[in-house]
Each structure stands twice: as C-alpha cells, then as structure tokens.
Amino acid sequence: MQCGVDKQILKQRDTHSADGRDLGCPVLEAQNVHKTYTLGRKPVEVLRGVNLEIRAGEFLAIQGASGAGKSTLLHLFGGLDRPSAGKVMFMGRDLTALSNSDLAGFRNRRVGFVFQAYHLLPELDALENVCLPGRISRRNAMEVKEKAEELLAQVGLRDRMEHRAFELSGGEQQRVAIARALINSPEVIFADEPTGNLDSHTGEEIIELLSSLHSERGATLVIATHDSSVASAAERIVHLLDGVIEAA
C-alpha cells in the first residue's frame, strides 16, 4: 500500500473501521498546524501545533468545548481558511500552496459542508439550493437536477423540494444542507455542529442520517461537536483542548 506514510507508523495504527472496513490511505493531514487571529491589537492563538491524520472512509468526530478550535480546524481541512503556520494536506497535496481560485475549485468539487446555521439561500427553494454547487461546477443542468431530486428523496424531502427555507423546519433545512453537500459526490463531508440548532430528537435523526449516508457512500465524514452523544456515533473521537489535541 503506497500511501506516502511511514510503514512503521501504519503498523501501529488500526486502519479498519468499527465494521471491519479497510479505511485505506490518509485523505487529510494536519502537520504542525497553527492558527492565530488578531482581535483588535491582541493575537489569539486558536490552534497550537495540531498534528492529525484522517484516513479515507473514516467517520471521525472532533470534540471539544466552545473555543477549543474544532471549527477552525474543520475550516482549515476544508479549505475555507488557511493556517498561520504548518501544512494541511489533501491526498498528499498541500492545500496551503494552492491559489485562491484553485482552493475554491477544491471546495466545490472535492469536499462538502454541513453547517450549524444551514446557510441556505432564502430566495431559492430546496431543490435549487441543492443544485447550486453542481451549477457552480458547470455540470450538465439536467443531470444535476435529477441527482438533486434523488438526494432530496433520500433524505426524506421528496414532497418538500419546492419549498423555500422559511417554509421548512430546522431539521428539514439541515437535510437540505446535507443533500447539497453530497451533490458533487465529494470525497470528504464536513459537518460543523450539525445538530447545534436542533432539538435532541431531530438532532439524533440528523446524526443517524449522516451515519447512514457515510456507510452507503463510503465518503470520509468529519464532524465537529461539543456534544458527547453526537461524537459517540463516530468510529474515532479526537479531543481538542485549548487548540491542542488532548487525545486521539
């Protein structure tokens, strides 16, 4: 297996999922990643030398309290932001070396995002929201529409496709966001506090849906959460404390 990873390290790791699947080569790596923001004149170091490897097909939860740096780490992995120091690698490619336009293409075609606040466009209906990333990538409009309809049916919204965001419940909006994240068949799906705005019952349904889609599609799934019950659905949990990995 040629993964660009030291073979001795591989021998020391369990490279199988809970159901026995071979998780394959690393798809994402954080190499001594630091991230510092400036608030006024004061620098705030959010991530302090994070090293983390995520394997292809893995379901990983990044757990930590508010302010621990988990959302920041997720955004760096997904190309939404750049580290202040260190490298973020995707399948052996250094994301920190990409131009802004190449990074935008990476976000559109290779990864999918599910956010706590859904981020649906209010002027579009559910179907149009799901189609949007496919249209941006200039795929065939009819093929995109057919796949969006299939995805919305898969997440239980067959009869809600023509409804706009304000006509949908929070759980329904999050299901639209999940379908949108899948429209370009990404290798990695990132979910940042996907149950944060939902009641406990609806939150459980969303996590079950994400878990099911992960199993069916084989995509890598990375969830950032403060909730231990959400994290427990993952195959592996990484704990962040004050910008440092506490346990992996």
Secondary structure, 3 states (H helix, E strand, C coil): CCCCCCHHHHHCCCCECCCCCECCCEEEEEEEEEEEEEECCEEEEEEEEEEEEEECCCEEEEECCCCCCHHHHHHHHCCCCCCCEEEEEECCEEHHHCCHHHHHHHHHHCEEEEECCCCCCCCCEHHHHHHHHHHHCCCCHHHHHHHHHHHHHHCCCCCCCCCEHHHCCHHHHHHHHHHHHHCCCCCEEEEECCCCCCCHHHHHHHHHHHHHHHHHHCCEEEEEECCHHHHCCCCEEEEEECCEEEEC
